[in-house]
């Protein structure tokens, strides 16, 4: 049986590197909660805030096949045009991503890794808002794949426009 396995191993070594993905560490890198108009904001009638959410992700290589990915979320809630609270949070992770072609690697770092970080960031934001005395804020799920594709298309369109301008 050992002889039967040897040719298969040799073939695998000759082919492209095997794809690997693993989470090394997840951590809260930066967090801020501000509520500049308490306690008066609590008396401003029925709680129906205007909520603005901004998402941004970035990544950097930190070694062979290791990448740090940051998911930054900013949530601003206004009640009667006064800021009720502002949450700024950066949820980060270290991921091993190996054996992917460049386009797929960008997709992993730009969509899949932020999607992995999002539930942790969502939980932290809900806790911070609750501890600030406000009703819990549960962020809706985000389609990071669609956001990544949209961003890639915008970059391609900008590059094409720049090429035609020259």
Secondary structure as GFF3:
##gff-version 3
##sequence-region A 1 166
A	DSSP	alpha_helix	2	14	.	.	.	ID=ss1
A	DSSP	beta_strand	20	34	.	.	.	ID=ss2
A	DSSP	three_ten_helix	40	43	.	.	.	ID=ss3
A	DSSP	beta_strand	50	63	.	.	.	ID=ss4
A	DSSP	beta_strand	66	79	.	.	.	ID=ss5
A	DSSP	beta_strand	82	98	.	.	.	ID=ss6
A	DSSP	alpha_helix	102	107	.	.	.	ID=ss7
A	DSSP	pi_helix	108	112	.	.	.	ID=ss8
A	DSSP	alpha_helix	113	131	.	.	.	ID=ss9
A	DSSP	alpha_helix	144	165	.	.	.	ID=ss10
###
